[in-house]
C-alpha cells in the first residue's frame, strides 16, 4: 500500500493538533517547490523558491483563496537530496491556527499535492536509505515517549545505536560468507580463504553478539510491566480515593460500603518524568474455601503479582485488623512496598508506623511526598531501556533468536568439519533474519504494520 506511489508529492500538517503560536505544513516530492511557490509572495526578489540550489529559509506571505489578507510565514526549503526524505521538501511555518493550517493544506492539494498517509514521510526516508528500520521505529518512539527514560532510549536508537551494531555485524558475516563461497568456488584449487580456527572464532564471537542483542531485547520487553504500581489493602481503606487523587480523575467508584471496587482499574500517570501504570485492586478479603475462584479477587491478585511496587493502604481512622497486623509482621526490607496511611484528616486511631506516608484524599495532605517516594522507588528498580524502543523489541525478538540459533548451528558444523557449504547455508539464514531487523530485507506488509502506527505528518 505505502510503496505504490513513492514519487507523488505529499503534504500534511506536521505540528501538534490544536492552536499554537506557530504551525507547520510539510510538503515533499518532485513538485513540492512548485506547489508552495504558487502560494508564496516572497519578501525579496531573491526569494524565488524555484531558483534555490541549497537549503534556505525564505520569509514571505501566503496567498490563500477566500482569505481577505495574506498570512505571514517562513518557508524552509531543501531543494535537493539533503532533506529528510531525500526528495525536494518544503516546510511552511505560519500562524498555528487549525483552520488556517487546514486551508493551507487544501490549497497545496489543489496545486497537485496529495494528503500524506500516516508515517509516509519517514517511510520515504527509510526507502531512500536515510534511516534503517530500527531508526524509523525510533522516530515513533520519540513521538510516543511517555517519560524521559523512553525518550532517551528512542534518541539513542535514532542516532544509530542499535542499527549501527546490527549493520556492523551483518558486514562481518557477509565478509565471512564471501570467504566461504570463494572457497567453494575454488574447491579444486590449493587455496585456503579462511582457516578452520578463524572460522570457528568468527562464528563464536558473532553468535555471542547476537545473543547479547537478544538479551537486551528481552530486558526491554520486561519493561512493559515494570512500572506497575498496585494499590492493595483491606476493603474500604480509601484505595479508590487515593487512586482518583493520584490519577487526577474520578474513574474509581468511591463508596462508604466495603467492596465497591469489584475489579481492578488502571490509569497511566507521570511522576516527574517517570511514567507508570497505577492499578486500583479489589479489597483483599479472607475468602471461604468455596469462593477461592472469585474472578475479582483472582484478577486483583494477578495484578498485585505483576506490580513492581505495592502501595499498602491502611485506614488511619481505625486500628489494624488481624490480617493487616499479619501482613505488617511479614514485611521485609526486600519487599517492594510503600505503606500509606489514608484518611489523615479524620481522628487518628491507628498506631504510629515508622516510614509510612500519611495522606488525605480530602485535603491533599501527603500527596507530594507520596509521588516523590513512588518515583524514587521506581527509578531504583526499573530495568534499563538499553537504547531500544519497545516496538523494536517486540518486532525483532524472534528474528534475533533465530539468527542466534543459526549462528550456533554454523559454529557446531564448523567445529565438526561437516562442510563449508552447510556453514554457508546457516550464515545465509542468520543474515536474512538480521536483514529483517534493520530493514535490508522487508515485505510490504511489514512496512504497513510499522508505519501505519505513525501519526499523519511524520
Secondary structure, DSSP 8 states (H G I E B T S, - for coil): -GGGGTTS-EEEE-S-SS-EEEEEEEEESTTHHHHHHTTEEESSGGG-GGG--S-EEEEEEE--TT-SS-EEEEEEEE-SS-SSSSS-EEEEEEEE-HHHHHHHHHHHHHTT-EE--TTHHHHHHHHTTSS-HHHHHHHHHHHH--SHHHHHHHHHHHTTHHHHHHHHHHHHHHHHHHHHHHHHHTTTSS--SS-HHHHHHHHHHHHHHHHHHHHHHHHHHHTTTTTEEEEE-BTTSSHHHHHHHHHTS--S---SSTT---S-EEEEEEETTEEEEEEE---B----GGGTT-HHHHHHHHHHHH-SEEEEEEETTS---HHHHHHHHH--TTS-EEEEEE-TTS---S---TT-EE--TTT-TTHHHHHHHHHHHHHHHS---TT--HHHHHHHHHHHHHHHHHHHHHHHHHHTT--HHHHHHHHHHHHHHHHHHHTSS--HHHHHHHHTTS-TT-
